[in-house]
Amino acid sequence: MIHFAFAIYSIVFSTLSGTLAVAVIVAGYFSWTSMITAMIVGAIISLPATYAVLKQVDWSEPDKRHAAKQDRWYIR
């Protein structure tokens, strides 16, 4: 599950940080400190957003429709 969390985090972090960076530029702040602050805020906000996505995923039994047929892997 941790590998899936890293994958989701990287997507959420990229999206939120990019959005915040564009918002900072549109607001008229062009300094490095404002860009770095936007990236740090994006990283912090991405943690609960990733957790919310992972909570929505069903981690119980896999769907039987996506499983291989039982007799396909049967060794005779």
SEVEXTOR-314601 format. One line per 2 residues: for each residue x, y, z of N, C-alpha, C, CB. Coordinates in nm, 2 decimals. Glycine has a CB too. Example, Ala and Ser with C-alpha at 12.3 -4.5 7.8 and 13.67 -1.06 7.14 Angstrom:
2
1.32 -0.57 0.78 1.23 -0.45 0.78 1.32 -0.33 0.78 1.13 -0.45 0.90 | 1.28 -0.22 0.71 1.37 -0.11 0.71 1.29 0.00 0.79 1.41 -0.06 0.57 .
This chain:
76
0.08 -0.12 0.00 0.00 0.00 0.00 0.09 0.13 0.00 -0.09 0.00 0.12 | 0.21 0.12 0.06 0.29 0.24 0.07 0.34 0.28 -0.07 0.41 0.21 0.16 .
0.36 0.18 -0.16 0.40 0.22 -0.30 0.29 0.29 -0.37 0.44 0.09 -0.38 | 0.17 0.25 -0.35 0.06 0.32 -0.41 0.04 0.46 -0.35 -0.07 0.24 -0.39 .
0.07 0.47 -0.22 0.06 0.60 -0.16 0.16 0.70 -0.22 0.08 0.59 -0.01 | 0.28 0.65 -0.24 0.39 0.73 -0.30 0.35 0.78 -0.44 0.52 0.66 -0.31 .
0.29 0.69 -0.52 0.24 0.72 -0.66 0.13 0.83 -0.65 0.19 0.59 -0.73 | 0.03 0.81 -0.57 -0.07 0.90 -0.55 -0.02 1.04 -0.50 -0.18 0.85 -0.46 .
0.07 1.03 -0.41 0.13 1.16 -0.35 0.20 1.24 -0.46 0.22 1.13 -0.24 | 0.28 1.17 -0.54 0.35 1.24 -0.65 0.26 1.31 -0.74 0.44 1.14 -0.72 .
0.15 1.25 -0.78 0.05 1.31 -0.87 -0.02 1.43 -0.80 -0.05 1.21 -0.92 | -0.06 1.41 -0.68 -0.13 1.52 -0.61 -0.04 1.63 -0.58 -0.19 1.46 -0.48 .
0.08 1.60 -0.54 0.18 1.71 -0.51 0.21 1.79 -0.63 0.31 1.65 -0.45 | 0.23 1.72 -0.74 0.26 1.80 -0.87 0.15 1.89 -0.91 0.29 1.70 -0.98 .
0.03 1.84 -0.90 -0.09 1.92 -0.94 -0.11 2.03 -0.84 -0.21 1.83 -0.94 | -0.11 2.01 -0.71 -0.14 2.12 -0.62 -0.03 2.22 -0.62 -0.16 2.06 -0.48 .
0.10 2.18 -0.62 0.21 2.27 -0.62 0.21 2.36 -0.75 0.34 2.20 -0.61 | 0.18 2.30 -0.86 0.17 2.37 -0.99 0.06 2.47 -0.98 0.16 2.28 -1.10 .
-0.05 2.43 -0.93 -0.16 2.53 -0.92 -0.13 2.64 -0.83 -0.29 2.45 -0.87 | -0.07 2.61 -0.71 -0.03 2.72 -0.62 0.08 2.81 -0.68 0.02 2.66 -0.49 .
0.17 2.75 -0.76 0.27 2.84 -0.82 0.21 2.93 -0.92 0.38 2.75 -0.89 | 0.12 2.88 -1.00 0.05 2.97 -1.10 -0.03 3.07 -1.03 -0.04 2.88 -1.19 .
-0.10 3.04 -0.92 -0.17 3.14 -0.84 -0.09 3.25 -0.78 -0.25 3.07 -0.73 | 0.03 3.21 -0.74 0.13 3.31 -0.68 0.18 3.40 -0.79 0.25 3.24 -0.61 .
0.21 3.34 -0.91 0.25 3.43 -1.02 0.14 3.52 -1.07 0.30 3.34 -1.14 | 0.02 3.47 -1.08 -0.10 3.56 -1.12 -0.12 3.67 -1.01 -0.22 3.47 -1.14 .
-0.10 3.64 -0.89 -0.11 3.74 -0.78 -0.01 3.85 -0.79 -0.11 3.67 -0.64 | 0.10 3.82 -0.86 0.20 3.92 -0.88 0.33 3.91 -0.80 0.14 4.05 -0.85 .
0.34 3.79 -0.73 0.46 3.77 -0.65 0.56 3.69 -0.73 0.43 3.70 -0.52 | 0.68 3.75 -0.77 0.77 3.68 -0.86 0.90 3.64 -0.79 0.80 3.77 -0.97 .
0.90 3.64 -0.65 1.03 3.61 -0.58 1.04 3.46 -0.56 1.03 3.68 -0.45 | 1.17 3.42 -0.54 1.19 3.28 -0.51 1.13 3.23 -0.38 1.34 3.25 -0.51 .
1.12 3.32 -0.28 1.07 3.28 -0.16 0.92 3.25 -0.17 1.09 3.39 -0.05 | 0.85 3.32 -0.25 0.71 3.30 -0.27 0.69 3.17 -0.35 0.64 3.41 -0.34 .
0.77 3.14 -0.44 0.76 3.01 -0.52 0.79 2.89 -0.43 0.86 3.01 -0.64 | 0.90 2.90 -0.35 0.93 2.79 -0.26 0.82 2.77 -0.15 1.07 2.82 -0.19 .
0.77 2.88 -0.10 0.66 2.87 -0.01 0.54 2.80 -0.07 0.62 3.01 0.04 | 0.51 2.83 -0.19 0.40 2.77 -0.26 0.42 2.62 -0.28 0.37 2.83 -0.40 .
0.55 2.58 -0.30 0.58 2.44 -0.31 0.57 2.37 -0.18 0.72 2.42 -0.37 | 0.61 2.43 -0.07 0.61 2.37 0.06 0.46 2.36 0.10 0.68 2.46 0.16 .
0.38 2.46 0.08 0.24 2.45 0.11 0.17 2.34 0.03 0.17 2.59 0.09 | 0.21 2.33 -0.10 0.16 2.22 -0.18 0.19 2.08 -0.13 0.20 2.23 -0.32 .
0.32 2.07 -0.08 0.36 1.94 -0.02 0.28 1.91 0.11 0.51 1.95 0.01 | 0.26 2.01 0.19 0.19 1.98 0.32 0.04 1.95 0.29 0.20 2.11 0.41 .
-0.02 2.02 0.19 -0.16 2.00 0.16 -0.18 1.86 0.09 -0.22 2.11 0.08 | -0.08 1.82 0.02 -0.09 1.69 -0.05 -0.10 1.57 0.05 0.03 1.67 -0.14 .
-0.05 1.58 0.16 -0.05 1.47 0.26 -0.19 1.43 0.29 0.03 1.50 0.38 | -0.28 1.52 0.35 -0.41 1.48 0.38 -0.50 1.44 0.25 -0.48 1.58 0.45 .
-0.46 1.51 0.14 -0.54 1.48 0.01 -0.50 1.33 -0.03 -0.50 1.58 -0.10 | -0.38 1.29 -0.02 -0.34 1.15 -0.05 -0.41 1.06 0.04 -0.19 1.14 -0.05 .
-0.41 1.09 0.17 -0.48 1.00 0.27 -0.62 0.99 0.24 -0.46 1.06 0.41 | -0.69 1.09 0.19 -0.83 1.09 0.16 -0.85 1.00 0.04 -0.89 1.23 0.13 .
-0.76 1.01 -0.06 -0.78 0.92 -0.18 -0.76 0.77 -0.14 -0.68 0.96 -0.29 | -0.66 0.74 -0.06 -0.63 0.61 -0.02 -0.74 0.55 0.07 -0.50 0.60 0.06 .
-0.81 0.63 0.15 -0.93 0.58 0.23 -1.04 0.54 0.14 -0.97 0.69 0.32 | -1.05 0.60 0.02 -1.16 0.57 -0.07 -1.14 0.44 -0.15 -1.18 0.68 -0.17 .
-1.02 0.39 -0.15 -0.99 0.27 -0.23 -1.03 0.15 -0.15 -0.83 0.26 -0.26 | -1.09 0.06 -0.21 -1.14 -0.07 -0.15 -1.02 -0.16 -0.14 -1.26 -0.13 -0.22 .
-0.97 -0.19 -0.02 -0.85 -0.28 0.00 -0.89 -0.42 0.05 -0.76 -0.21 0.11 | -1.02 -0.45 0.03 -1.06 -0.59 0.07 -1.02 -0.69 -0.03 -1.22 -0.59 0.10 .
-1.11 -0.78 -0.07 -1.08 -0.88 -0.17 -1.08 -0.82 -0.31 -1.18 -0.99 -0.16 | -0.99 -0.87 -0.39 -0.98 -0.83 -0.53 -1.11 -0.87 -0.60 -0.86 -0.88 -0.60 .
-1.14 -0.80 -0.71 -1.26 -0.83 -0.79 -1.24 -0.96 -0.86 -1.30 -0.72 -0.88 | -1.33 -1.05 -0.85 -1.32 -1.19 -0.92 -1.32 -1.17 -1.07 -1.43 -1.28 -0.87 .
-1.38 -1.07 -1.12 -1.39 -1.05 -1.27 -1.25 -1.03 -1.33 -1.49 -0.94 -1.31 | -1.16 -0.98 -1.25 -1.03 -0.94 -1.30 -0.92 -1.05 -1.27 -0.98 -0.81 -1.24 .
-0.96 -1.16 -1.21 -0.87 -1.27 -1.17 -0.85 -1.36 -1.29 -0.92 -1.34 -1.05 | -0.74 -1.43 -1.29 -0.72 -1.53 -1.39 -0.81 -1.65 -1.37 -0.57 -1.58 -1.40 .
-0.84 -1.73 -1.47 -0.92 -1.85 -1.45 -0.84 -1.95 -1.37 -0.96 -1.91 -1.59 | -0.91 -2.02 -1.29 -0.85 -2.11 -1.20 -0.78 -2.23 -1.27 -0.95 -2.17 -1.10 .
-0.84 -2.28 -1.37 -0.77 -2.40 -1.44 -0.66 -2.35 -1.54 -0.88 -2.48 -1.51 | -0.64 -2.22 -1.56 -0.54 -2.18 -1.65 -0.40 -2.21 -1.59 -0.55 -2.03 -1.67 .
-0.39 -2.19 -1.46 -0.26 -2.21 -1.39 -0.25 -2.35 -1.32 -0.24 -2.11 -1.29 | -0.34 -2.44 -1.35 -0.34 -2.57 -1.29 -0.23 -2.65 -1.36 -0.48 -2.64 -1.30 .
-0.14 -2.71 -1.28 -0.03 -2.80 -1.34 -0.08 -2.94 -1.34 0.10 -2.78 -1.26 | -0.08 -3.00 -1.45 -0.14 -3.14 -1.46 -0.03 -3.24 -1.45 -0.21 -3.16 -1.59 .
